[in-house]
Amino acid sequence: MNIAQADLLLEMTKRTSEKRATQNETILRQHSSDESYHSPVLPDVVVYPSSAEEISSIMSFANENKIPVVPFGAGSSLEGHCIPVKGGISINFQEMNQILEIRPDDFLVKVQPGVTRTQLNLALKKHGLFFPVDPGADATIGGMAATNASGTTSVKYGIMRDQVRNLQVVLADGQVIQTGGLAAKSSAGYHLTGMFVGSEGTLGVFTEITLKVYGIPEAVLAARCTFPSVQSAVEAASGVLGSGTGIARIELVDERSIVQVNNNSDTSYTEAPTLFLEFHGNPASVTYEASLTKELLESFGGVEWVEERDSKARAKLWEARHHLAYAFKHGYPGKSMMFTDVCLPLSELSGAIVHARETMDAIGVPGAVLGHVGDGNFHAILMYDPIRPEEREKADKVNSSIVEYALNKGGTCTGEHGIGIGKAKYLAKEHADTLSIMSGIKKQLDPNDILNPGKIIV
Ligand SMILES: Cc1cc2nc3c(=O)[nH]c(=O)nc-3n(C[C@H](O)[C@H](O)[C@H](O)COP(=O)(O)OP(=O)(O)OC[C@H]3O[C@@H](n4cnc5c(N)ncnc54)[C@H](O)[C@@H]3O)c2cc1C
């Protein structure tokens, strides 16, 4: 970096209206890592801009002086996405957390990037609307768009890329562009919105995001069902998708993970592979779909079907799935968590999950296997002791084996967490033919490599 620390702070202070820039040690540390297992690196300064104009001014300065810029949302990403590996400026969006416009008749909402998904859903509720994408953490919409996040409801409503209608983006040189519009569809030119979604802060900084939203269903029914094996559970999930019931959520938690949940909460669930499901519709339709699904699951060996309609009881039923990562964190004090995700064609999913569990057991790494099985997406949580390098090596080995298996079966090295630092080594294998095109796009939009350098394409 060609600028002294004190001058950098002065410049950033000048470029934010309320002098919102700091080199406070604690704040630098808060912006040095995310929720991943990758080593932290301190930024040189953290700024809190309040408008696209301020970000544009920051970007122009950073570009002229070749200073790295790393956007920082809630910092919940899992592959080192927001670690400023080359130092520089960390942009925090907490001053840009306004819901700018709700258009109930168009099922659209425009937000600033620092709005979180629960904040958005609270505001939408008054209009009878909701936003379905639900990564486990209370992430920001900016971060979710930048990682192309998804979650338990993607099987019905789709992923972030399906929801983003328009982005206001500040480019590396400070130029401000709009990538889309308000229309539900468009055949006009290249799909730049789709390209920026999932770009992990490496192509531009999002300053406004227009999203598709949905009517809150009149009735919701949640259920869980246990199975004799992971294979039968995944086959049953495929059967449900094939039956055309329009399932809203279908999640798998494996037997070892249910044991961990029981050990860390007041539940005493049967310790067997379990599917968690949810139906959205009206009272008659959810009742009908649930009974049809129950019958179908039983034909695949499903037992112990439990269903809930009341919102508190539903939340309790989903706790086992939602609190799994924390059940492992509490169950293994002092250990770090490597959270990996892959996605495969559905026909290959049960083989991949069995392979993951067998590899964890063979190498001796404790952890969970859980998945958004309706999408062919699953996660492995791998626990290791950070002060014992041999444990970290074992976790790395399991992670590589899970990813290689997915790639060899036509899958992807990440279904939703993204590339960040951790998955960059697999991108060349997955996209051998197109990596040079991706590099070309990066060079065109960010010739000085200042936007989140060291991520995705390294
Ligand atoms: C317990 C747990 C469970 C999780 N489960 C899921 C899951 O089910 N599905 C899933 O998809 N993810 C999951 N995640 C990962 C994480 O929550 C998502 O990746 C989320 O989308 C990150 O949002 P964030 O606001 O925390 O972004 P951050 O982590 O702050 O940033 C993520 C990336 O986005 C970039 N970025 C942030 N804001 C902007 C902006 N305004 N403009 C441009 N780039 C920006 C950053 O530079 C970084 O590269 C989970 C995480 C945890 C801890």
PDBQT file of the ligand as one rigid body, heavy atoms in Angstrom, charges set to zero:
ROOT
HETATM    1  C1  LIG A 501     -24.403 -21.189  11.408  1.00  0.00    +0.000 C 
HETATM    2  C2  LIG A 501     -24.329 -20.744   9.965  1.00  0.00    +0.000 A 
HETATM    3  C3  LIG A 501     -25.167 -21.332   9.044  1.00  0.00    +0.000 A 
HETATM    4  C4  LIG A 501     -25.125 -20.938   7.706  1.00  0.00    +0.000 A 
HETATM    5  N1  LIG A 501     -25.997 -21.502   6.811  1.00  0.00    +0.000 NA
HETATM    6  C5  LIG A 501     -26.012 -21.094   5.539  1.00  0.00    +0.000 A 
HETATM    7  C6  LIG A 501     -26.970 -21.617   4.611  1.00  0.00    +0.000 A 
HETATM    8  O1  LIG A 501     -27.801 -22.452   4.942  1.00  0.00    +0.000 OA
HETATM    9  N2  LIG A 501     -26.946 -21.140   3.350  1.00  0.00    +0.000 N 
HETATM   10  C7  LIG A 501     -26.048 -20.196   2.928  1.00  0.00    +0.000 A 
HETATM   11  O2  LIG A 501     -26.092 -19.783   1.772  1.00  0.00    +0.000 OA
HETATM   12  N3  LIG A 501     -25.134 -19.702   3.776  1.00  0.00    +0.000 NA
HETATM   13  C8  LIG A 501     -25.094 -20.109   5.059  1.00  0.00    +0.000 A 
HETATM   14  N4  LIG A 501     -24.191 -19.575   5.927  1.00  0.00    +0.000 N 
HETATM   15  C9  LIG A 501     -23.169 -18.627   5.437  1.00  0.00    +0.000 C 
HETATM   16  C10 LIG A 501     -23.527 -17.128   5.490  1.00  0.00    +0.000 C 
HETATM   17  O3  LIG A 501     -24.526 -16.860   6.436  1.00  0.00    +0.000 OA
HETATM   18  C11 LIG A 501     -23.939 -16.638   4.098  1.00  0.00    +0.000 C 
HETATM   19  O4  LIG A 501     -22.879 -16.782   3.186  1.00  0.00    +0.000 OA
HETATM   20  C12 LIG A 501     -24.420 -15.171   4.072  1.00  0.00    +0.000 C 
HETATM   21  O5  LIG A 501     -24.970 -14.935   2.809  1.00  0.00    +0.000 OA
HETATM   22  C13 LIG A 501     -23.317 -14.153   4.328  1.00  0.00    +0.000 C 
HETATM   23  O6  LIG A 501     -23.902 -12.874   4.556  1.00  0.00    +0.000 OA
HETATM   24  P1  LIG A 501     -23.176 -11.775   5.455  1.00  0.00    +0.000 P 
HETATM   25  O7  LIG A 501     -24.035 -10.585   5.540  1.00  0.00    +0.000 OA
HETATM   26  O8  LIG A 501     -22.714 -12.361   6.713  1.00  0.00    +0.000 OA
HETATM   27  O9  LIG A 501     -21.947 -11.439   4.507  1.00  0.00    +0.000 OA
HETATM   28  P2  LIG A 501     -20.405 -11.360   4.876  1.00  0.00    +0.000 P 
HETATM   29  O10 LIG A 501     -19.962 -12.637   5.470  1.00  0.00    +0.000 OA
HETATM   30  O11 LIG A 501     -20.136 -10.132   5.621  1.00  0.00    +0.000 OA
HETATM   31  O12 LIG A 501     -19.792 -11.213   3.402  1.00  0.00    +0.000 OA
HETATM   32  C14 LIG A 501     -19.893 -12.263   2.493  1.00  0.00    +0.000 C 
HETATM   33  C15 LIG A 501     -19.297 -11.816   1.150  1.00  0.00    +0.000 C 
HETATM   34  O13 LIG A 501     -20.123 -10.825   0.580  1.00  0.00    +0.000 OA
HETATM   35  C16 LIG A 501     -19.356  -9.643   0.287  1.00  0.00    +0.000 C 
HETATM   36  N5  LIG A 501     -20.250  -8.511   0.533  1.00  0.00    +0.000 N 
HETATM   37  C17 LIG A 501     -20.908  -8.194   1.675  1.00  0.00    +0.000 A 
HETATM   38  N6  LIG A 501     -21.651  -7.096   1.471  1.00  0.00    +0.000 NA
HETATM   39  C18 LIG A 501     -21.466  -6.714   0.183  1.00  0.00    +0.000 A 
HETATM   40  C19 LIG A 501     -21.944  -5.630  -0.617  1.00  0.00    +0.000 A 
HETATM   41  N7  LIG A 501     -22.797  -4.730  -0.141  1.00  0.00    +0.000 N 
HETATM   42  N8  LIG A 501     -21.519  -5.538  -1.904  1.00  0.00    +0.000 NA
HETATM   43  C20 LIG A 501     -20.676  -6.468  -2.423  1.00  0.00    +0.000 A 
HETATM   44  N9  LIG A 501     -20.188  -7.485  -1.708  1.00  0.00    +0.000 NA
HETATM   45  C21 LIG A 501     -20.582  -7.622  -0.421  1.00  0.00    +0.000 A 
HETATM   46  C22 LIG A 501     -18.159  -9.714   1.229  1.00  0.00    +0.000 C 
HETATM   47  O14 LIG A 501     -17.057  -9.026   0.740  1.00  0.00    +0.000 OA
HETATM   48  C23 LIG A 501     -17.910 -11.218   1.266  1.00  0.00    +0.000 C 
HETATM   49  O15 LIG A 501     -17.161 -11.608   0.155  1.00  0.00    +0.000 OA
HETATM   50  C24 LIG A 501     -24.207 -19.941   7.279  1.00  0.00    +0.000 A 
HETATM   51  C25 LIG A 501     -23.361 -19.337   8.227  1.00  0.00    +0.000 A 
HETATM   52  C26 LIG A 501     -23.416 -19.731   9.555  1.00  0.00    +0.000 A 
HETATM   53  C27 LIG A 501     -22.496 -19.066  10.539  1.00  0.00    +0.000 C 
ENDROOT
TORSDOF 0
